[in-house]
Amino acid sequence: MKSLLPELAAYLKETMAMEVGELFYDWGIHNASGMIVALIKNDAMIIDDYAGRQEVHAQINEVSRKVQKEPVYTDSWWLGPRILIIKREGILIPLEKELIGLGYENTLKTTKRKMEKRYLEDTTTIAPMLGKELSDIYVDWDFDKDTSVIAYTFQ
């Protein structure tokens, strides 16, 4: 999948005139689903001030604190009524950076994904707080930029 991302970014730029800043992806093997999130390069900052936003950020930051460290920056926005995107910046701890430098990126990503999804499912109340029924959670990281995206999908 990683080898397809530059091609996808080029396709979006050519056909939709969108300059992709970052691409994230995750798969839900258990239900044969997946999510690709393309963050568009954009200087304009638009805040989606939806009901419950501060509590969503507080719960995401708490999970981040338990698994790695609290993000330097957290933002979130809705993509329609069923998909909530959460972006975190500045979450890697020195041990993780060292593991990445030693070539353990895939092992780290697999471990973090499993652990974070478990914490997000077991310790947060985001879905009921938003009045939604959770369908799935997708998580990915860009270790080079120290960013992460979480995508909540709801029924």
C-alpha positions as CSV (number, residue, x, y, z in Angstrom):
1,M,0.0,0.0,0.0
2,K,2.8,2.4,0.9
3,S,4.1,2.2,-2.7
4,L,0.7,3.2,-4.1
5,L,0.4,6.4,-2.0
6,P,2.6,8.6,-4.3
7,E,0.5,7.4,-7.3
8,L,-2.7,8.2,-5.5
9,A,-1.4,11.7,-4.6
10,A,-0.5,12.3,-8.2
11,Y,-3.9,11.1,-9.4
12,L,-5.7,13.5,-7.0
13,K,-3.5,16.4,-8.1
14,E,-4.1,15.7,-11.8
15,T,-7.8,14.8,-11.8
16,M,-9.1,16.9,-8.9
17,A,-6.5,19.7,-8.7
18,M,-5.9,18.8,-5.0
19,E,-2.4,19.1,-3.6
20,V,-2.1,16.2,-1.0
21,G,-0.1,17.0,2.1
22,E,-0.3,13.6,3.8
23,L,-1.9,10.3,3.2
24,F,-2.9,7.8,5.9
25,Y,-4.5,4.3,5.6
26,D,-5.7,1.5,7.8
27,W,-7.6,-1.8,7.2
28,G,-10.3,-3.5,9.2
29,I,-9.4,-7.1,8.4
30,H,-12.2,-8.3,10.7
31,N,-14.9,-6.8,8.6
32,A,-13.1,-6.4,5.2
33,S,-13.1,-2.6,5.4
34,G,-10.5,0.1,5.1
35,M,-10.0,3.8,5.1
36,I,-7.6,6.1,3.1
37,V,-7.4,9.7,4.4
38,A,-5.8,12.3,2.2
39,L,-5.1,15.6,4.0
40,I,-5.0,18.4,1.5
41,K,-2.3,21.1,1.6
42,N,-4.1,24.3,2.6
43,D,-3.1,27.4,4.3
44,A,-6.6,28.3,5.3
45,M,-7.5,27.0,8.8
46,I,-11.2,26.1,9.1
47,I,-12.4,25.0,12.5
48,D,-15.3,22.6,12.7
49,D,-16.8,23.6,16.0
50,Y,-19.2,20.7,16.4
51,A,-21.0,19.8,19.7
52,G,-18.7,17.7,21.8
53,R,-15.5,18.7,20.1
54,Q,-13.6,19.7,23.3
55,E,-14.6,16.4,25.0
56,V,-13.6,14.4,21.9
57,H,-10.2,16.1,22.0
58,A,-9.9,15.5,25.8
59,Q,-10.6,11.7,25.4
60,I,-8.2,11.4,22.5
61,N,-5.5,13.2,24.4
62,E,-6.0,11.0,27.4
63,V,-5.6,7.8,25.2
64,S,-2.5,9.4,23.7
65,R,-1.1,10.0,27.1
66,K,-1.6,6.4,28.1
67,V,-0.1,4.9,24.9
68,Q,2.7,7.5,24.1
69,K,2.4,11.1,25.1
70,E,-0.2,13.9,24.9
71,P,-0.2,15.5,21.4
72,V,1.2,18.9,21.0
73,Y,-1.8,19.7,18.7
74,T,-5.2,17.9,18.2
75,D,-7.8,18.8,15.7
76,S,-10.9,17.1,14.4
77,W,-13.7,17.6,11.8
78,W,-16.6,15.7,10.3
79,L,-16.7,14.3,6.8
80,G,-20.4,14.0,6.5
81,P,-22.6,12.5,9.3
82,R,-20.8,9.2,9.5
83,I,-17.0,9.9,9.5
84,L,-15.1,11.9,12.2
85,I,-11.4,12.6,11.4
86,I,-9.0,13.4,14.2
87,K,-5.4,14.6,13.6
88,R,-2.7,14.6,16.2
89,E,0.7,16.2,16.0
90,G,3.8,15.7,18.2
91,I,3.0,12.3,19.8
92,L,6.1,10.2,19.4
93,I,8.3,9.6,22.4
94,P,12.1,9.3,22.1
95,L,12.0,5.5,22.4
96,E,9.7,5.3,19.4
97,K,11.9,7.6,17.4
98,E,14.9,5.4,18.2
99,L,13.0,2.3,17.1
100,I,12.1,3.9,13.8
101,G,15.7,4.9,13.3
102,L,16.8,1.3,13.9
103,G,14.3,0.1,11.2
104,Y,11.5,-1.2,13.4
105,E,8.9,1.1,11.8
106,N,6.5,-1.7,10.7
107,T,6.7,-3.5,14.1
108,L,6.1,-0.2,15.9
109,K,3.2,0.7,13.7
110,T,1.5,-2.7,14.1
111,T,1.9,-2.6,17.9
112,K,0.7,1.0,18.2
113,R,-2.3,0.3,16.0
114,K,-3.4,-2.7,18.0
115,M,-2.8,-1.0,21.3
116,E,-4.4,2.4,20.4
117,K,-7.5,0.8,18.9
118,R,-8.0,-1.3,22.0
119,Y,-7.7,1.9,24.2
120,L,-10.0,3.9,21.9
121,E,-12.6,1.2,22.0
122,D,-12.4,0.3,25.7
123,T,-11.7,3.6,27.4
124,T,-13.5,6.3,25.5
125,T,-17.2,7.2,25.2
126,I,-16.9,9.2,22.0
127,A,-19.6,7.4,20.1
128,P,-22.4,7.5,22.7
129,M,-21.4,11.1,23.6
130,L,-21.9,12.1,20.0
131,G,-25.2,10.1,19.9
132,K,-23.7,7.7,17.3
133,E,-23.2,3.9,17.0
134,L,-19.6,3.1,16.3
135,S,-18.9,1.1,13.1
136,D,-15.1,1.1,13.2
137,I,-11.9,2.9,14.1
138,Y,-8.9,3.4,11.8
139,V,-5.5,4.7,12.9
140,D,-2.3,5.5,11.0
141,W,0.9,7.6,11.5
142,D,3.3,9.5,9.5
143,F,6.4,8.9,11.6
144,D,8.6,11.3,9.6
145,K,6.2,14.2,10.4
146,D,5.2,12.9,13.8
147,T,1.5,13.1,13.0
148,S,-1.4,10.6,13.2
149,V,-4.9,10.4,11.9
150,I,-7.8,8.6,13.6
151,A,-10.9,8.0,11.6
152,Y,-14.1,7.0,13.4
153,T,-16.9,5.6,11.3
154,F,-20.4,5.5,12.5
155,Q,-23.5,3.6,11.4
